[in-house]
Amino acid sequence: MVTLPIYNTEGKEVDTFKLDPAVFDGEVNTNAIYQIVLAYRAGQRRGLASTKTMGEVSGGGRKPWRQKGTGRARVGSIRSPLWRHGGVIFGPHPRDFSYALPAKIKNLALKSSLNAKVNENNFIILDSLKIEKPKTKEALKLFSHLKINSSAKSKKEVKRGNTRALLLLDKIDKNLRLALRNIAFLNINRAQDTHAYEVLAAHKLIITKEGLCELTDRLKK
């Protein structure tokens, strides 16, 4: 059984939390993670590539010349795929690339991603998180106390390698959402709604004690 410290908003250790061994067993199933990453990325594909078939290209309604007697190859339309400006054979059309995975694989991938964060010492538990005023400056103090890199000013800087954090909460009130939404290096979500890809994409995982209990209960079902 793994025991982790619980921190307050000032970055001080106030208690400890014993992780449930039914979820946090230390095992990382790379097979399940691989499948969930493929499925997630497939679902993000827009699939908007489109070409026109012979019947969709404008023009070509009249037969260019008679069938026999000219000595030329027979042809029915100037929009034949063999002709310039003709239709496209077997070209791409708008499609949905997404597909569903069994719930067991999704849960196993989420468990594995959480265990990976614990094994990497990138798993931080907060006792609670409340902000009285919707001020980003107040929210940034928390991350400076937790020694999480807050130098990134934009999403482009995040992509260049700055620390990216995921904050999972039991509930998100209006003030909290307004205070956190402009922090470039941070993603926020409810613990109940998180998924494996979101956890894997973050360098640091920060979760409230109540959110962790709700997430553990969800994965034990």
C-alpha positions in Angstrom: 0.0 0.0 0.0 1.4 3.3 -1.1 1.1 6.4 1.2 1.4 9.9 -0.3 1.4 13.3 1.5 -1.5 15.7 1.3 -0.6 19.3 0.7 -2.6 22.5 1.4 -2.8 25.5 -0.9 0.4 26.9 0.7 2.4 23.8 -0.3 2.7 22.5 3.2 2.2 18.8 4.1 -0.9 18.5 6.4 -1.7 14.8 6.3 -1.1 11.5 4.5 -3.3 9.4 2.2 -3.2 5.6 1.7 -3.9 4.8 -1.9 -6.3 1.9 -2.5 -4.3 -1.1 -3.6 -7.3 -2.2 -5.8 -6.5 0.7 -8.1 -3.0 1.7 -7.2 -1.2 -1.6 -7.5 1.9 -0.2 -9.2 1.3 -2.1 -12.5 1.3 -0.2 -15.8 -0.3 -2.1 -18.7 1.4 -0.7 -21.8 -0.9 -2.7 -24.1 -4.1 -1.0 -22.8 -2.4 2.4 -22.9 -1.4 1.9 -26.5 -4.9 1.0 -27.5 -6.5 3.9 -25.7 -4.0 6.4 -27.2 -4.7 5.0 -30.7 -8.5 5.2 -30.1 -8.3 8.8 -28.8 -6.2 10.1 -31.6 -8.5 8.3 -34.2 -11.4 10.1 -32.6 -9.6 13.5 -33.0 -9.2 13.0 -36.7 -11.6 15.3 -38.6 -11.9 13.1 -41.7 -12.9 16.0 -44.0 -10.8 15.1 -47.1 -13.1 14.8 -50.1 -12.9 14.2 -53.8 -15.6 14.2 -56.6 -16.5 11.1 -58.5 -17.4 11.1 -62.2 -21.1 11.7 -61.3 -20.3 14.7 -59.1 -18.0 16.7 -61.4 -19.9 19.4 -63.3 -20.3 19.0 -67.1 -19.9 16.0 -69.3 -23.6 15.3 -69.8 -23.3 14.9 -73.6 -21.4 12.0 -75.3 -18.4 13.5 -77.0 -18.7 11.6 -80.2 -20.7 8.7 -81.6 -19.9 5.2 -80.4 -18.7 3.7 -83.7 -17.2 4.7 -87.0 -14.8 7.4 -85.9 -11.8 5.1 -85.2 -11.4 6.6 -81.8 -11.8 4.9 -78.5 -15.4 4.8 -77.2 -16.2 7.3 -74.4 -19.4 8.3 -72.7 -18.4 11.6 -71.0 -15.6 14.1 -70.9 -15.6 13.7 -67.1 -14.3 10.2 -67.3 -11.7 9.4 -64.7 -9.3 8.7 -67.5 -9.6 12.3 -68.8 -8.1 15.5 -67.5 -10.6 17.3 -65.2 -12.5 14.0 -64.8 -13.7 12.4 -61.7 -11.5 10.6 -59.1 -11.5 6.8 -58.7 -11.6 5.5 -55.1 -10.8 9.0 -53.8 -11.2 10.0 -50.1 -14.7 11.0 -48.8 -15.7 12.5 -45.4 -15.7 9.8 -42.8 -15.7 9.2 -39.1 -12.4 7.5 -37.9 -13.6 7.0 -34.3 -14.3 3.6 -32.8 -15.3 2.3 -29.4 -13.2 0.3 -26.9 -14.5 -2.0 -24.2 -15.0 -0.3 -20.8 -12.6 -2.8 -19.2 -9.8 -1.6 -21.5 -10.6 2.1 -20.8 -10.6 1.5 -17.0 -7.4 -0.6 -17.2 -5.7 2.2 -19.2 -6.8 4.8 -16.7 -5.5 2.7 -13.8 -2.2 2.2 -15.6 -1.8 5.9 -16.3 -2.5 6.8 -12.7 0.0 4.2 -11.5 2.6 5.6 -13.9 2.2 9.1 -12.4 2.7 7.6 -8.9 5.7 5.6 -10.0 7.2 8.8 -11.5 6.5 10.9 -8.3 4.4 13.2 -10.4 1.2 12.6 -8.4 0.2 15.4 -6.0 -2.8 15.3 -3.6 -4.4 18.5 -2.3 -6.6 18.7 0.8 -9.0 21.1 -1.0 -9.0 24.0 -3.4 -11.2 27.0 -3.0 -10.7 30.6 -4.3 -12.8 33.4 -3.0 -12.1 35.8 -5.9 -11.8 34.8 -9.6 -8.2 36.0 -9.9 -5.6 34.2 -11.9 -2.9 35.7 -9.8 -4.3 34.0 -6.7 -4.5 30.7 -8.5 -0.8 30.9 -9.6 0.3 31.2 -6.0 -0.7 27.6 -5.5 1.4 26.3 -8.3 4.4 28.3 -7.2 4.0 26.8 -3.7 3.9 23.3 -5.2 7.1 24.2 -7.2 5.3 23.6 -10.6 6.7 25.5 -13.5 4.5 28.5 -14.3 6.9 30.3 -16.7 4.8 29.4 -19.8 2.8 32.4 -21.0 1.1 30.8 -24.0 0.0 27.5 -25.5 2.9 27.7 -28.0 5.4 27.8 -25.1 3.7 24.7 -23.5 4.2 22.8 -26.8 7.9 23.7 -26.7 8.4 21.7 -23.5 7.3 23.7 -20.5 5.8 21.7 -17.7 2.1 20.8 -18.3 -0.1 20.1 -15.3 -3.5 18.5 -15.0 -5.7 19.5 -12.1 -8.6 17.1 -11.2 -11.3 18.4 -8.8 -14.3 16.9 -7.2 -16.3 20.0 -8.3 -15.5 23.1 -10.2 -17.3 26.3 -9.1 -17.6 29.5 -11.1 -14.8 31.4 -9.3 -12.4 28.5 -9.7 -13.1 28.1 -13.4 -12.6 31.8 -14.1 -9.3 31.9 -12.1 -7.8 28.8 -13.8 -8.9 29.2 -17.4 -6.2 31.6 -18.4 -3.3 29.5 -17.1 -1.5 28.2 -20.2 0.3 25.2 -18.7 -2.8 23.9 -16.9 -5.7 21.7 -17.9 -8.6 21.3 -15.5 -11.3 18.6 -15.2 -13.6 16.8 -12.8 -12.0 13.7 -11.4 -15.1 11.7 -12.4 -14.7 12.7 -16.0 -11.0 12.2 -16.6 -9.6 9.7 -19.0 -6.3 7.9 -19.6 -5.0 10.1 -22.5 -5.6 13.3 -20.5 -3.6 11.9 -17.6 -0.8 10.7 -19.8 -0.5 14.0 -21.6 0.2 15.9 -18.4 3.6 15.9 -16.8 2.2 16.6 -13.3 -1.1 15.3 -11.9 -2.7 17.3 -9.1 -5.9 16.0 -7.6 -8.0 16.9 -4.5 -8.6 14.4 -1.8 -12.3 14.3 -2.5 -11.7 14.0 -6.2 -9.3 11.1 -5.6 -11.9 9.2 -3.5 -14.5 9.7 -6.3 -12.1 8.5 -9.0 -11.1 5.5 -6.9 -14.7 4.5 -6.4 -15.4 4.8 -10.1 -12.5 2.5 -11.0 -13.4 -0.1 -8.4 -16.9 -0.7 -9.9 
